[in-house]
Amino acid sequence: MAPSLTPAAPGRPPRWFPNNRRDGSRLLSSGLMVSGVGLVRIDHPVGQLLFLVAGLVSLFWWRQYRRLTV
């Protein structure tokens, strides 16, 4: 299931991360799993690209996850 854009307040752009920790942790764990798949095939250019992109997305999602309150 693809993450949907969370509606924001009027006049603000949509959020690219959920407002709750449960969904945020699901996104983060999915990104880390995809990074792991790229790391398995780090010897291939596609594996390197996959690891780089998924790793950067995971870092972004980790930063967003840390900002969420309990």
Phi and psi in degrees as a GROMACS rama.xvg file:
@    title "Ramachandran Plot"
@    xaxis  label "Phi"
@    yaxis  label "Psi"
@TYPE xy
-79.2405  143.477  ALA-2
-68.7052  136.963  PRO-3
-96.0386  157.82  SER-4
-73.4472  129.334  LEU-5
-81.3186  128.715  THR-6
-63.445  140.895  PRO-7
-108.671  179.95  ALA-8
-64.3409  153.946  ALA-9
-56.7437  135.7  PRO-10
87.1803  -2.38563  GLY-11
-113.492  150.523  ARG-12
-69.8905  158.16  PRO-13
-66.8102  153.145  PRO-14
-82.8643  146.037  ARG-15
-102.146  15.3374  TRP-16
-148.389  143.229  PHE-17
-67.4011  166.518  PRO-18
-91.9096  1.72878  ASN-19
-128.619  155.446  ASN-20
-70.294  -31.0135  ARG-21
-63.6494  -51.4324  ARG-22
-68.6297  -34.2258  ASP-23
-63.7581  -40.4477  GLY-24
-69.1804  -31.6583  SER-25
-65.1519  -44.2382  ARG-26
-61.9849  -45.1726  LEU-27
-63.1137  -44.0547  LEU-28
-67.6311  -34.2683  SER-29
-65.7374  -42.3253  SER-30
-63.3747  -38.9473  GLY-31
-68.1334  -35.7684  LEU-32
-66.0536  -42.5964  MET-33
-65.1564  -37.3027  VAL-34
-61.9028  -38.8151  SER-35
-64.2061  -37.7075  GLY-36
-64.0314  -42.724  VAL-37
-65.4784  -33.6331  GLY-38
-69.5411  -32.3423  LEU-39
-61.8732  -38.5071  VAL-40
-109.038  44.5468  ARG-41
-66.8382  -18.2427  ILE-42
-75.8663  -12.9171  ASP-43
-105.185  143.176  HIS-44
-57.4802  -35.5435  PRO-45
-67.4963  -38.6785  VAL-46
-64.3139  -38.8655  GLY-47
-64.7248  -44.1228  GLN-48
-64.4646  -43.95  LEU-49
-61.0417  -44.741  LEU-50
-63.2058  -42.4155  PHE-51
-65.1591  -48.9919  LEU-52
-67.0931  -47.8343  VAL-53
-66.0113  -33.7744  ALA-54
-65.9925  -41.8147  GLY-55
-66.9594  -40.0435  LEU-56
-64.7326  -39.9428  VAL-57
-64.0412  -39.7857  SER-58
-62.5253  -42.4577  LEU-59
-61.425  -47.2884  PHE-60
-65.2103  -34.3629  TRP-61
-64.6492  -43.1003  TRP-62
-62.8744  -40.8297  ARG-63
-67.3129  -38.4809  GLN-64
-63.746  -38.718  TYR-65
-66.515  -24.7301  ARG-66
-79.571  -16.3925  ARG-67
-70.9493  145.92  LEU-68
-92.0606  164.59  THR-69
